[in-house]
């Protein structure tokens, strides 16, 4: 095997540095981008909720005076109004997109309808260890999968895999 020259090492290091820079920049962009669970929830909703929380804290700290209570109830009413309007607008847009898909892509239309009908359903990631016990621990699952693929990919005899 020929030895790599200094220029080829430098070239590889430059490529690696550029890849590393791209990965770090992408990571930073993903971290900065705040994602919300609900698609309708945005910065305006977040701001309204924060204002409501501040008003509530002020009301509780100042000894539950009537003026602060009224301000809190007003902020609460405003926040709920903003959230209700955002949800309504989002649902209206979804319904419009479903209606648009009715003629073009029936399968996608039914998928969207079923998605709203069933809602969010959490799925559990459970696997069995060698003893036959169920495990949900991430580290244990990683170790189980590591052992499985190690055995699968590093055996030469096909009969060993069946055991």
C-alpha positions in Angstrom: 0.0 0.0 0.0 1.6 3.3 -1.0 2.2 5.9 1.7 0.1 9.1 1.5 2.0 12.2 0.6 1.9 15.4 2.7 -0.2 17.2 0.1 -2.8 14.4 0.1 -2.9 14.6 3.9 -3.4 18.4 3.8 -6.1 17.9 1.2 -7.9 15.4 3.4 -7.6 17.7 6.5 -9.0 20.6 4.5 -12.0 18.5 3.4 -12.5 17.3 6.9 -12.4 20.9 8.3 -14.9 22.0 5.7 -17.2 19.1 6.6 -16.8 19.8 10.3 -17.6 23.5 9.8 -20.8 22.6 7.8 -21.9 20.2 10.5 -21.4 22.7 13.3 -23.2 25.5 11.4 -26.1 23.2 10.7 -26.2 22.1 14.3 -26.3 25.7 15.4 -29.1 26.5 13.0 -31.1 23.6 14.3 -30.5 24.5 17.9 -31.5 28.1 17.3 -34.7 27.1 15.5 -37.3 26.6 18.2 -39.8 23.9 17.3 -43.3 23.8 18.8 -45.3 20.6 19.3 -48.4 22.2 17.8 -48.1 23.6 14.3 -50.4 26.5 15.0 -48.4 27.6 18.1 -46.0 30.4 17.2 -44.1 33.3 18.7 -47.3 35.4 19.1 -48.9 32.6 21.2 -45.7 32.2 23.3 -45.5 36.0 23.9 -49.2 36.1 25.0 -48.7 33.2 27.4 -45.6 34.8 28.9 -47.5 38.1 29.4 -50.3 36.2 31.1 -47.8 34.4 33.4 -46.1 37.7 34.3 -49.5 39.3 35.2 -50.4 36.3 37.3 -47.1 36.4 39.2 -47.6 40.1 39.8 -51.1 39.5 41.1 -49.9 36.8 43.5 -46.9 38.7 44.7 -48.8 42.0 45.4 -51.2 40.3 47.7 -54.1 39.5 45.3 -55.3 43.1 44.8 -58.3 43.7 42.6 -56.4 45.8 40.1 -53.8 43.1 39.5 -56.5 40.4 39.4 -58.4 42.3 36.7 -55.1 42.8 34.7 -54.4 39.1 35.0 -57.9 38.1 33.8 -57.6 40.5 30.9 -54.2 39.1 29.8 -55.5 35.5 30.3 -58.6 36.3 28.1 -56.3 37.9 25.4 -54.0 34.9 25.4 -56.8 32.4 25.1 -58.3 34.5 22.3 -55.1 34.5 20.4 -54.6 30.8 20.8 -58.2 30.0 19.8 -57.8 32.2 16.7 -54.5 30.5 15.7 -56.1 27.0 16.2 -59.1 28.0 14.2 -57.0 29.4 11.3 -54.8 26.3 11.3 -57.8 24.0 11.2 -59.3 26.0 8.4 -56.1 25.7 6.4 -55.9 22.0 7.0 -59.5 21.5 5.9 -58.9 23.5 2.8 -55.8 21.5 1.9 -57.8 18.2 2.5 -60.5 19.5 0.2 -57.9 20.4 -2.4 -56.5 16.9 -2.2 -60.0 15.3 -2.6 -59.8 15.4 -6.4 -56.0 15.2 -6.9 -54.8 12.7 -4.4 -57.4 10.7 -2.6 -54.9 8.6 -0.6 -53.3 11.6 0.9 -56.7 13.1 1.7 -57.7 10.0 3.7 -54.3 9.9 5.5 -54.8 13.5 6.7 -58.4 12.7 7.8 -57.2 9.6 9.7 -54.4 11.6 11.2 -56.9 14.1 12.7 -59.4 11.4 13.6 -56.9 9.4 15.6 -54.8 12.3 16.9 -51.4 11.8 18.5 -50.6 8.3 19.7 -47.4 7.8 21.6 -45.5 4.7 20.6 -43.3 2.9 23.0 -40.0 1.5 22.0 -39.6 -1.8 23.9 -37.4 -4.7 23.1 -36.5 -8.0 24.8 -33.1 -8.7 26.2 -31.4 -12.1 26.2 -33.2 -13.1 29.4 -36.6 -12.4 27.7 -37.3 -9.4 29.9 -38.8 -6.3 28.3 -36.6 -3.2 28.5 -37.3 0.5 27.7 -33.9 1.9 28.9 -32.1 3.6 26.1 -28.7 2.4 27.1 -29.8 -1.2 27.4 -31.6 -1.1 24.1 -28.5 0.4 22.4 -26.4 -2.4 23.9 -28.9 -5.1 22.8 -28.9 -3.7 19.2 -25.1 -3.4 19.2 -24.7 -7.1 20.3 -27.3 -8.1 17.7 -25.7 -6.4 14.8 -22.2 -7.4 15.9 -23.3 -11.0 15.9 -25.2 -10.6 12.6 -22.4 -8.8 10.7 -19.3 -10.5 12.2 -20.2 -14.2 11.8 -18.8 -16.1 8.9 -20.8 -19.3 9.3 -24.6 -19.0 8.5 -25.4 -21.8 11.0 -24.1 -19.7 13.9 -26.7 -17.0 13.2 -29.6 -19.4 13.7 -28.6 -20.1 17.3 
